[in-house]
C-alpha cells in the first residue's frame, strides 16, 4: 500500500483589522490651500507569529504606514494593521517563511489598500491608491541580505509607492 503525499493546505481562517489610525495635525487649515501636492512615503512591515503550531495556525500582520508631507508639514499620517489568521499544514519547514511573508501578505494587501483609501477619503483628502507590492521579490531581497535568518518581522520601504487621484 502506497501512502499518498499530503497536500499543502493554506486556509484563510479570519481577516481582521487589528489597528487603524488617521492623524491630520494641520486640519482644517490644510483644506484652505489651493495647490496641495504632498509627498507620499509608504512603509510596509510584515510580522507573524505561531498561534498553534500543532494545528498550523499562524497570525500575520501587514502594517501599512502612509505619511503625506509638504515641506516640513505633515498633511496626514495613516496607519493600518491588517491581519489574518491562516492555517498552514503539510508544508516543508523551509517553505513556511514564503507562506507567511509572501502568500499571506498577498491576501492581506487588498484589504489594507481599501482601508488606507477609505481613511484618506474620510479624512477629507483625495483618494489614495497604494500600488501593488511584489512580496516575493521583497522576500528574496530581505532573505539574501539576512542570509535566511528566519526573522519574524520584515520591513519594506516602498518610498513614493502611492498614487493620489485628484478628482
C-alpha positions in Angstrom: 0.0 0.0 0.0 1.5 3.3 -1.1 1.0 6.4 1.0 -0.4 9.4 -0.7 1.6 12.6 -0.2 -0.3 15.0 1.9 -1.4 18.1 0.1 -0.4 21.5 1.2 -3.2 23.4 2.9 -3.2 27.2 3.0 -6.6 28.3 4.5 -7.8 31.7 5.5 -9.4 31.4 8.9 -10.1 35.1 9.6 -9.2 38.5 8.1 -9.5 41.4 10.5 -8.4 45.0 11.1 -6.2 44.9 14.1 -5.4 48.6 14.4 -6.1 51.7 12.4 -5.4 55.4 12.8 -5.6 58.7 10.9 -3.8 61.8 12.0 -4.3 65.1 10.3 -2.3 67.5 12.5 -2.8 70.6 10.3 -6.5 70.2 9.7 -8.6 72.3 9.0 -6.0 74.8 7.8 -4.7 72.3 5.2 -8.0 72.3 3.4 -7.7 76.0 2.6 -4.6 75.6 0.5 -5.2 75.5 -3.3 -2.4 73.6 -4.9 -1.7 71.0 -2.2 0.8 68.5 -3.6 2.1 66.4 -0.7 5.0 63.9 -1.0 3.9 60.4 0.0 6.0 57.9 1.8 4.7 54.3 2.2 6.2 51.9 4.6 5.2 48.3 4.9 6.0 45.9 7.7 5.1 42.2 7.9 5.1 40.3 11.2 3.9 36.9 12.0 3.5 34.6 15.0 2.7 31.0 15.5 -0.7 30.6 17.3 -1.0 26.9 17.4 1.9 25.1 15.6 0.5 21.7 16.2 -2.6 22.6 14.2 -0.9 25.0 11.8 -2.4 28.3 12.9 -0.5 31.5 12.3 -1.3 35.2 12.7 0.2 37.5 10.0 0.0 41.3 10.3 0.6 43.6 7.4 1.3 47.1 8.7 1.0 49.9 6.2 2.0 53.5 7.1 1.4 56.3 4.7 2.8 59.7 5.5 1.9 62.7 3.4 4.1 65.8 3.9 4.5 69.1 2.2 7.8 70.8 3.2 8.1 70.4 7.0 4.3 70.0 7.5 2.7 66.6 7.9 -0.6 66.7 6.0 -1.7 63.3 7.2 -0.5 60.0 8.6 -2.4 56.8 8.1 -1.6 53.6 9.8 -3.4 50.3 9.1 -2.6 47.0 10.7 -4.4 44.4 8.5 -4.2 41.0 10.0 -5.2 37.4 9.2 -5.3 34.1 10.9 -4.1 31.4 8.5 -4.0 27.6 8.8 -1.0 26.3 7.0 -0.4 22.5 7.2 1.6 19.9 5.3 4.3 22.4 4.4 8.0 21.9 4.4 9.7 23.9 7.2 11.9 25.6 4.5 8.8 26.8 2.7 6.9 28.2 5.7 8.5 31.6 5.5 7.3 32.0 1.9 3.8 31.3 3.0 4.0 33.7 5.9 5.9 36.6 4.2 4.6 36.3 0.6 1.3 34.3 0.3 -0.4 35.7 3.4 0.6 39.4 2.7 -0.7 39.0 -0.9 -4.1 38.0 0.7 -4.0 40.9 3.2 -2.8 43.7 0.9 -6.2 44.4 -0.9 -7.9 44.8 2.4 -5.2 47.2 3.7 -5.3 49.2 0.4 -9.1 49.6 0.8 -8.7 50.7 4.4 -6.0 53.3 3.5 -8.1 54.7 0.7 -11.2 54.8 2.8 -9.4 56.6 5.7 -7.9 59.2 3.3 -11.3 59.9 1.9 -13.0 60.1 5.3 -10.2 62.5 6.4 -11.2 64.9 3.6 -8.3 64.0 1.3 -8.3 62.7 -2.3 -8.5 59.0 -2.9 -5.2 57.3 -2.2 -4.3 54.1 -4.0 -1.3 52.0 -2.9 0.4 50.4 -5.8 0.7 46.6 -5.9 3.6 45.1 -4.0 5.8 42.3 -5.2 6.2 40.5 -1.9 8.1 37.6 -3.5 10.9 40.0 -4.8 11.0 41.8 -1.4 11.2 38.4 0.4 14.2 37.4 -1.8 15.9 40.8 -1.2 15.3 40.5 2.6 16.5 36.9 2.9 19.5 37.4 0.7 20.6 40.3 3.0 19.9 38.4 6.2 21.1 35.0 4.8 17.7 33.5 5.7 18.0 34.2 9.4 14.3 33.3 9.9 13.2 36.8 11.1 9.6 37.1 12.4 9.4 40.7 11.0 10.1 42.1 7.6 10.3 45.8 6.9 9.7 47.2 3.5 10.3 50.8 2.4 8.4 51.4 -0.7 9.1 55.2 -0.9 6.6 57.0 -3.1 4.5 53.9 -3.8 1.1 55.5 -3.7 -0.9 57.4 -6.3 -3.3 60.2 -5.4 -6.3 60.7 -7.5 -7.1 64.5 -7.6 -10.7 64.0 -8.8 
